[in-house]
């Protein structure tokens, strides 16, 4: 049987940091994780990832015992000096992964490609060649290069992945009940593409906001402005809205049926009981291997009602297209054993998105802890009918 492993890039800050911590505690303890960091000091990044792990504030169950940090440290492997804009560093991490997890005995079961950067471009005058090029290199070419090197680790049609499926029933005896990362510390300067420090007036006007590790900080304020525009002109694109709603309702009905099945599985395999709001029971892997690219709602051409954010929008639209193409490739070589999907996390409350907090409704501004639990619900509960598409934190499809 082929043994599963998990890949997360990057893990040093933002949602990537919190997701790594969450998956350490919410996936079977026998499944190793390879996480990337731009830092050369891998030990320091690893320490920050393990520091302060504690029971989830969103747990529906009694507090769990303190995690075994030594065991978690043994499970977590780091790939340092990693930069998605430098293919040589990606190749080096690939070779490290091939040594740790030989393809003849292991397969990549969960992959999270999360790199992202944002330069503010509300008007065309704010677009600069350097910033736009950096955006495409990190947001679009970054995931593409990760796919080039790491998708080859995902299972083929002949791969025996029964070991991955068995974790759904055995994880309750080998994992402690739910814990989550409650520390909100944010390591600095370890994600591809930092904020611009240029003092040229056009670049100063286009002040950068690096969304680094979570890459999907989606400027919900932009969506709020679009919503205000729709309220002002309620009949605008009425037919288009009706078509979108019909498709969303169909997808939501399928998603609810699938989630009901997943909650039954979760309830039966968790020592804490119940599914639904009890995210702490997530101690299993999905049946099929899943590659997840971080997208954003503003990457939807269909949903673009306000314009602006030229480079960021188009880079995330590219991510959606890349995800669809990757899914076709995985389907051809792996059949139903591997799929790709893209994910929109909403806006997560970190220092990196601080400039947008004031224009976002409180119920749409998520803590990192909540955001990764929502992500786990959607991704770990995904079925093959979700392959090749973009999904948000409510499990609803974001149309291309």
C-alpha positions in Angstrom: 0.0 0.0 0.0 1.2 3.5 -0.8 1.6 5.8 2.2 0.1 9.3 2.1 1.8 12.6 2.8 0.8 16.3 2.8 2.5 19.3 1.2 1.9 23.0 2.2 3.5 26.0 0.4 4.2 28.4 2.1 3.9 27.7 5.8 5.7 30.6 7.4 2.9 33.2 7.7 -0.7 34.0 7.1 -3.1 31.2 6.4 -0.3 28.9 5.4 1.1 29.2 8.9 -2.2 28.5 10.6 -3.1 25.7 8.1 0.1 23.8 8.8 -0.6 24.0 12.6 -4.2 22.9 12.1 -3.4 19.9 9.9 -0.7 18.8 12.3 -3.5 18.4 14.8 -6.4 17.4 12.6 -5.1 14.8 10.3 -3.9 11.3 11.2 -0.7 11.3 13.3 0.9 8.7 10.9 0.7 11.1 7.9 3.9 13.3 7.5 3.8 16.9 6.3 6.3 18.8 4.2 6.0 22.5 4.6 8.1 25.2 2.8 9.6 28.4 4.1 11.7 31.1 2.4 13.9 31.2 5.5 17.3 29.5 5.6 16.8 28.7 9.3 14.3 25.9 9.0 14.5 25.1 12.7 13.3 28.6 13.6 10.3 28.3 11.3 9.5 24.9 12.6 9.6 26.2 16.2 7.2 29.0 15.4 4.8 26.5 13.8 4.8 24.3 16.8 4.9 27.0 19.5 1.7 27.5 21.5 -0.5 24.9 19.9 -3.6 24.6 22.1 -7.2 23.4 21.9 -9.4 25.1 19.3 -11.6 28.0 20.5 -14.2 26.8 18.0 -14.3 23.2 19.3 -17.8 21.8 20.1 -16.2 19.2 22.3 -14.4 19.3 25.7 -10.8 20.6 25.6 -8.3 18.1 24.3 -5.1 17.1 26.1 -2.0 19.1 25.3 -0.4 17.8 22.0 2.8 15.8 22.0 5.1 18.4 20.5 8.0 15.9 20.1 5.8 13.6 18.0 4.5 16.6 16.0 8.1 17.8 15.4 9.0 14.3 14.1 6.1 14.5 11.7 6.8 17.9 10.3 9.5 18.3 7.7 10.7 21.7 6.4 12.0 22.7 3.0 14.0 25.9 3.5 15.3 28.6 1.1 12.1 28.0 -0.9 11.0 30.7 -3.3 8.2 30.1 -5.9 9.8 32.6 -8.2 13.0 30.5 -8.2 12.6 27.2 -10.0 15.9 25.9 -8.7 14.6 26.1 -5.1 11.4 24.3 -6.1 13.5 21.5 -7.7 15.6 21.2 -4.6 12.4 20.8 -2.5 11.2 18.2 -5.0 14.3 16.2 -4.6 14.0 16.4 -0.8 10.4 15.2 -1.0 11.5 12.3 -3.3 14.0 11.2 -0.7 11.6 11.6 2.3 8.7 10.0 0.4 9.9 7.7 -2.4 7.2 7.5 -5.1 7.3 3.7 -5.2 6.1 3.6 -1.5 4.4 7.0 -1.0 1.9 9.4 -2.7 1.0 13.0 -2.2 -2.5 13.0 -0.8 -3.1 16.7 0.1 -1.3 19.6 -1.6 -1.9 23.2 -0.8 -0.4 25.8 -3.2 -1.0 29.1 -1.4 1.5 31.7 -2.6 0.1 35.1 -3.3 0.9 38.8 -3.4 -1.3 41.9 -3.9 -0.3 45.3 -5.2 -3.2 47.9 -5.0 -4.4 48.9 -8.5 -7.7 50.6 -8.2 -7.0 52.6 -11.4 -4.9 51.9 -14.5 -2.6 54.8 -13.4 -1.5 52.7 -10.4 -0.3 49.7 -12.5 3.4 49.4 -12.8 5.3 46.9 -15.0 7.4 45.7 -12.1 4.5 45.2 -9.7 2.4 43.5 -12.3 5.2 41.2 -13.3 5.8 40.3 -9.7 2.1 39.6 -9.2 2.1 37.2 -12.1 5.3 35.5 -11.1 4.1 34.8 -7.6 0.3 34.3 -8.1 0.2 32.5 -11.4 3.7 31.1 -12.3 4.3 30.2 -8.7 1.4 27.6 -8.5 2.2 26.5 -12.1 5.8 25.6 -11.1 4.6 23.9 -8.0 2.3 21.8 -10.2 5.1 21.0 -12.6 7.3 19.6 -9.9 5.0 18.2 -7.2 1.9 17.0 -9.0 3.9 14.1 -10.2 3.8 12.7 -6.6 0.1 12.3 -6.8 -1.3 8.8 -7.2 -1.8 7.1 -10.6 -4.6 4.7 -11.5 -2.5 1.7 -10.4 -1.5 3.2 -7.1 -2.8 1.3 -4.1 -4.2 4.2 -1.9 -6.1 2.0 0.5 -3.8 3.1 3.3 -5.2 6.6 2.9 -8.8 5.4 3.1 -8.1 3.4 6.2 -7.2 6.5 8.1 -10.9 7.4 8.2 -11.7 4.5 10.6 -8.4 4.2 12.4 -7.6 7.9 13.1 -9.8 8.1 16.2 -7.6 5.6 18.0 -4.3 7.1 16.9 -5.1 10.8 17.2 -6.1 13.0 20.1 -9.4 14.8 19.9 -9.5 18.2 18.3 -6.9 20.9 18.9 -6.2 23.9 16.9 -3.7 26.7 16.7 -4.7 29.6 18.9 -1.5 31.5 18.8 -1.8 34.5 16.4 1.9 35.2 16.0 2.9 36.1 12.5 6.5 35.5 11.4 7.8 38.1 9.0 9.4 38.2 5.6 9.2 34.6 4.7 6.7 34.6 1.9 7.4 35.2 -1.8 7.1 38.8 -2.8 7.3 41.4 -0.1 5.8 44.9 0.1 7.4 47.5 -2.1 9.7 50.0 -0.5 10.2 52.2 -3.5 9.7 55.9 -3.0 8.8 56.7 -6.6 5.6 58.6 -6.6 3.6 56.1 -8.8 4.7 53.2 -6.6 4.1 55.2 -3.5 0.5 55.8 -4.7 0.2 52.1 -5.4 1.2 51.1 -1.9 1.6 47.3 -1.7 -0.2 45.0 0.6 1.6 41.6 0.7 -0.9 38.9 1.4 1.9 36.4 1.4 1.1 33.0 2.8 -2.7 33.2 2.6 -2.8 34.6 -0.9 -6.6 34.7 -1.0 -7.1 37.8 1.0 -9.7 38.8 -1.4 -10.5 42.4 -0.7 -14.0 41.8 0.6 -14.3 45.6 0.7 -14.3 45.5 -3.1 -17.1 42.9 -3.0 -18.9 45.2 -0.5 -18.6 48.1 -3.0 -19.9 45.8 -5.7 -22.8 44.9 -3.5 -23.6 48.5 -2.9 -23.6 49.0 -6.7 -26.0 46.1 -7.1 -28.3 47.6 -4.5 -28.3 50.9 -6.3 -29.1 49.2 -9.6 -31.2 46.2 -8.6 -32.1 45.2 -12.1 -28.6 45.2 -13.5 -27.6 41.8 -15.0 -30.9 40.3 -13.7 -30.9 37.4 -16.1 -27.3 36.6 -15.4 -28.0 36.6 -11.6 -30.9 34.2 -12.1 -28.7 31.8 -14.1 -25.9 32.0 -11.5 -28.4 31.4 -8.7 -29.9 28.3 -10.4 -26.4 26.8 -10.8 -25.4 27.7 -7.2 -28.6 26.0 -5.9 -27.9 22.9 -7.8 -24.3 22.8 -6.5 -25.4 23.6 -3.0 -27.9 20.7 -3.0 -25.2 18.3 -4.1 -22.8 19.8 -1.5 -25.4 19.3 1.3 -26.0 15.7 0.3 -22.2 15.1 0.3 -21.7 16.9 3.6 -24.5 14.8 5.2 -22.5 11.7 4.3 -19.3 13.2 5.5 -20.8 14.2 8.8 -21.9 10.6 9.3 -18.4 9.4 8.6 -16.9 12.0 11.0 -19.3 11.1 13.8 -18.5 7.4 13.6 -14.8 7.9 13.4 -14.3 10.6 16.1 -13.9 9.9 19.8 -15.7 13.2 20.4 -18.8 12.4 18.4 -21.0 14.6 16.1 -20.2 16.3 12.9 -21.8 19.6 11.8 -20.2 22.3 13.9 -17.8 19.9 15.6 -14.8 20.6 13.4 -12.6 19.1 16.0 -13.7 15.6 14.7 -11.7 16.1 11.5 -9.1 13.4 11.9 -9.2 11.8 8.5 -8.1 12.2 4.9 -10.4 12.5 1.9 -10.8 9.3 -0.1 -9.1 10.8 -3.2 -5.9 12.9 -3.3 -6.6 16.6 -3.7 -4.5 19.5 -5.0 -5.7 22.8 -3.8 -4.8 26.1 -5.4 -5.5 29.4 -3.5 -7.8 31.5 -5.6 -10.0 34.5 -4.8 -13.5 35.6 -5.7 -12.2 38.6 -7.6 -10.6 36.2 -10.0 -14.1 35.4 -11.3 -14.7 37.0 -14.6 -18.5 36.4 -14.2 -18.5 38.1 -10.8 -16.4 41.1 -11.9 -18.9 44.0 -11.5 -16.5 46.8 -10.4 -13.2 46.4 -12.3 -9.9 47.5 -10.8 -7.2 45.3 -9.2 -6.1 44.5 -12.7 -3.0 42.3 -12.1 -4.5 40.6 -9.0 -7.8 39.8 -10.7 -6.2 38.4 -13.8 -3.6 36.4 -11.9 -6.3 34.7 -9.9 -8.3 34.1 -13.1 -5.1 32.4 -14.3 -5.0 30.2 -11.2 -8.6 29.1 -11.9 -7.6 28.1 -15.5 -4.5 26.3 -14.3 -6.6 24.4 -11.7 -8.9 23.2 -14.4 -6.1 22.1 -16.7 -4.3 20.3 -13.8 -7.5 18.5 -12.9 -7.7 17.2 -16.5 -4.1 16.0 -16.2 -4.7 14.3 -12.9 -7.9 12.6 -14.2 -6.0 11.2 -17.2 -3.2 9.7 -15.1 -5.0 9.0 -11.8 -8.7 8.6 -12.7 -10.8 9.0 -9.6 -7.8 8.8 -7.3 -6.7 12.4 -7.7 -8.3 15.8 -8.4 -7.6 19.5 -8.3 -9.8 22.3 -7.0 -9.3 26.0 -6.2 -10.4 27.7 -3.0 -11.5 31.2 -1.9 -11.0 31.7 1.8 -12.6 35.1 2.2 -10.7 37.9 4.1 -8.7 36.7 7.0 -7.9 39.0 9.9 -4.1 39.3 10.0 -1.8 42.3 10.0 -1.3 41.7 6.2 -5.0 42.5 5.5 -5.3 45.3 8.1 -5.8 48.0 5.5 -9.1 46.3 4.5 -10.6 45.6 7.9 -12.6 48.8 8.2 -14.7 48.2 5.1 -15.6 44.6 5.8 -18.6 43.4 7.8 -17.6 41.6 11.0 -19.2 38.4 10.0 -17.1 38.4 6.8 -13.7 39.1 8.5 -12.4 35.8 9.7 -9.8 35.0 12.3 -7.0 32.7 10.9 -8.2 29.9 13.2 -11.7 30.0 11.9 -10.5 30.4 8.3 -8.5 27.2 8.4 -11.3 25.2 10.0 -13.6 26.4 7.2 -11.0 25.4 4.7 -10.6 22.0 6.2 -14.4 21.4 6.2 -14.6 22.2 2.4 -11.4 20.5 1.3 -11.5 17.3 3.4 -15.2 17.0 2.6 -14.8 17.5 -1.2 -16.1 14.9 -3.6 -15.2 14.2 -7.2 -18.1 16.3 -8.4 -16.1 19.3 -7.1 -13.1 18.7 -9.2 -11.7 21.4 -11.5 -13.8 24.1 -9.9 -13.5 27.0 -7.4 -15.2 26.7 -4.0 -15.6 29.2 -1.2 -15.6 28.9 2.6 -19.3 28.1 2.6 -18.8 25.2 0.2 -20.4 27.1 -2.6 -19.0 27.3 -6.2 -17.4 30.5 -7.4 -18.2 30.7 -11.1 -15.3 31.3 -13.5 
